[in-house]
């Protein structure tokens, strides 16, 4: 199963969907429009674990909500970030593709290649 956390308004996200559709063999693909179906804090924690790396890698720090919510302040905890993403899904980096218990952020789309090696 391949899961794509997708925003159809994002060209990189659409490109990732196209790439996965062309690269998959017989695997089913689940596309989750995370703006319509926001992830829970627990789902975000699981996704972060699959991504590895700093939590901020999966946060869109350039979105106005990031500063408006004070997430750029010193001392913001991971739990505060998880809660903010769950409440404001626009903050989730996109696209994120999951396959076989591993996840990557598809910006640039070349990042997705590691999932199909």
C-alpha positions as a LaTeX table, in Angstrom:
\begin{tabular}{lrrr}
\hline
Residue & $x$ (\AA) & $y$ (\AA) & $z$ (\AA) \\
\hline
Unk1 & 0.00 & 0.00 & 0.00 \\
Unk2 & 1.25 & 3.44 & $-0.92$ \\
Unk3 & $-0.27$ & 6.42 & 0.87 \\
Unk4 & 0.05 & 9.98 & $-0.38$ \\
Unk5 & $-0.81$ & 12.92 & 1.85 \\
Unk6 & $-1.88$ & 15.27 & $-0.88$ \\
Unk7 & $-3.00$ & 18.82 & $-1.54$ \\
Unk8 & $-4.47$ & 18.97 & $-5.05$ \\
Unk9 & $-3.73$ & 22.72 & $-5.29$ \\
Unk10 & 0.02 & 22.07 & $-4.96$ \\
Unk11 & 1.94 & 21.36 & $-8.16$ \\
Unk12 & 4.60 & 19.33 & $-6.29$ \\
Unk13 & 1.88 & 17.24 & $-4.70$ \\
Unk14 & 0.21 & 16.61 & $-8.07$ \\
Unk15 & 3.61 & 15.68 & $-9.54$ \\
Unk16 & 4.17 & 13.19 & $-6.71$ \\
Unk17 & 0.78 & 11.59 & $-7.39$ \\
Unk18 & 1.67 & 11.25 & $-11.08$ \\
Unk19 & 5.09 & 9.80 & $-10.29$ \\
Unk20 & 3.68 & 7.25 & $-7.85$ \\
Unk21 & 0.95 & 6.27 & $-10.30$ \\
Unk22 & 3.58 & 5.61 & $-12.95$ \\
Unk23 & 6.05 & 3.87 & $-10.59$ \\
Unk24 & 3.73 & 1.52 & $-8.75$ \\
Unk25 & 3.51 & $-2.03$ & $-9.90$ \\
Unk26 & 0.41 & $-3.68$ & $-8.51$ \\
Unk27 & 0.28 & $-1.83$ & $-5.22$ \\
Unk28 & $-2.86$ & 0.02 & $-4.29$ \\
Unk29 & $-2.51$ & 3.76 & $-3.75$ \\
Unk30 & $-4.46$ & 5.68 & $-1.15$ \\
Unk31 & $-4.59$ & 9.44 & $-1.65$ \\
Unk32 & $-5.50$ & 11.41 & 1.45 \\
Unk33 & $-6.40$ & 15.04 & 0.99 \\
Unk34 & $-5.17$ & 16.05 & 4.43 \\
Unk35 & $-6.84$ & 19.47 & 4.28 \\
Unk36 & $-10.22$ & 17.68 & 4.08 \\
Unk37 & $-9.21$ & 14.80 & 6.37 \\
Unk38 & $-6.77$ & 16.27 & 8.92 \\
Unk39 & $-4.47$ & 13.85 & 10.68 \\
Unk40 & $-4.76$ & 13.31 & 14.42 \\
Unk41 & $-1.87$ & 13.97 & 16.76 \\
Unk42 & $-1.25$ & 10.21 & 16.97 \\
Unk43 & $-1.23$ & 9.86 & 13.18 \\
Unk44 & 1.18 & 12.78 & 12.92 \\
Unk45 & 3.50 & 11.17 & 15.47 \\
Unk46 & 3.48 & 7.94 & 13.48 \\
Unk47 & 4.17 & 9.79 & 10.25 \\
Unk48 & 7.02 & 11.68 & 11.89 \\
Unk49 & 8.53 & 8.42 & 13.12 \\
Unk50 & 8.48 & 7.05 & 9.57 \\
Unk51 & 10.04 & 10.22 & 8.20 \\
Unk52 & 12.77 & 10.43 & 10.81 \\
Unk53 & 14.59 & 13.71 & 11.17 \\
Unk54 & 13.48 & 16.85 & 12.97 \\
Unk55 & 9.77 & 17.47 & 13.39 \\
Unk56 & 10.15 & 20.89 & 11.77 \\
Unk57 & 10.96 & 19.13 & 8.48 \\
Unk58 & 7.30 & 18.20 & 8.19 \\
Unk59 & 6.06 & 21.70 & 9.06 \\
Unk60 & 5.42 & 24.43 & 6.51 \\
Unk61 & 7.09 & 27.23 & 8.44 \\
Unk62 & 6.34 & 29.75 & 5.67 \\
Unk63 & 2.58 & 29.57 & 6.20 \\
Unk64 & 1.10 & 32.59 & 7.97 \\
Unk65 & $-0.46$ & 30.30 & 10.59 \\
Unk66 & 3.00 & 29.25 & 11.73 \\
Unk67 & 3.86 & 32.75 & 12.96 \\
Unk68 & 0.30 & 33.65 & 13.95 \\
Unk69 & 0.18 & 30.68 & 16.32 \\
Unk70 & 3.52 & 31.65 & 17.82 \\
Unk71 & 5.18 & 28.46 & 16.63 \\
Unk72 & 8.30 & 30.41 & 15.74 \\
Unk73 & 8.83 & 31.34 & 19.40 \\
Unk74 & 11.68 & 29.76 & 21.36 \\
Unk75 & 10.71 & 26.78 & 23.47 \\
Unk76 & 7.81 & 25.49 & 21.36 \\
Unk77 & 7.48 & 21.80 & 22.13 \\
Unk78 & 6.92 & 18.93 & 19.73 \\
Unk79 & 3.50 & 18.38 & 21.30 \\
Unk80 & 2.55 & 21.99 & 20.54 \\
Unk81 & 3.64 & 21.48 & 16.93 \\
Unk82 & 1.65 & 18.25 & 16.61 \\
Unk83 & $-1.44$ & 19.95 & 18.04 \\
Unk84 & $-1.00$ & 22.91 & 15.69 \\
Unk85 & $-0.71$ & 20.69 & 12.61 \\
Unk86 & $-3.73$ & 18.65 & 13.68 \\
Unk87 & $-5.77$ & 21.85 & 14.15 \\
Unk88 & $-4.31$ & 23.67 & 11.13 \\
Unk89 & $-3.48$ & 21.02 & 8.52 \\
Unk90 & $-2.18$ & 23.67 & 6.11 \\
Unk91 & 0.97 & 23.50 & 8.26 \\
Unk92 & 1.74 & 19.93 & 7.12 \\
Unk93 & 4.50 & 19.72 & 4.55 \\
Unk94 & 3.39 & 18.27 & 1.25 \\
Unk95 & 3.37 & 15.86 & $-0.34$ \\
Unk96 & 4.31 & 13.07 & 2.03 \\
Unk97 & 4.41 & 9.58 & 0.56 \\
Unk98 & 4.45 & 6.41 & 2.66 \\
Unk99 & 5.43 & 2.96 & 1.45 \\
Unk100 & 6.48 & $-0.14$ & 3.39 \\
Unk101 & 6.75 & 1.68 & 6.71 \\
Unk102 & 8.95 & 4.44 & 5.30 \\
Unk103 & 7.95 & 7.99 & 4.43 \\
Unk104 & 9.50 & 10.84 & 2.49 \\
Unk105 & 8.56 & 14.40 & 1.73 \\
Unk106 & 8.20 & 14.67 & $-2.02$ \\
Unk107 & 9.79 & 18.10 & $-2.36$ \\
Unk108 & 11.51 & 17.72 & $-4.72$ \\
Unk109 & 9.79 & 14.74 & $-6.30$ \\
Unk110 & 13.19 & 13.09 & $-6.78$ \\
Unk111 & 13.06 & 12.33 & $-3.04$ \\
Unk112 & 10.44 & 9.67 & $-3.76$ \\
Unk113 & 12.94 & 7.44 & $-5.55$ \\
Unk114 & 14.20 & 5.99 & $-2.25$ \\
Unk115 & 10.78 & 4.42 & $-1.67$ \\
Unk116 & 11.01 & 2.43 & $-4.91$ \\
Unk117 & 14.59 & 1.14 & $-4.70$ \\
\hline
\end{tabular}
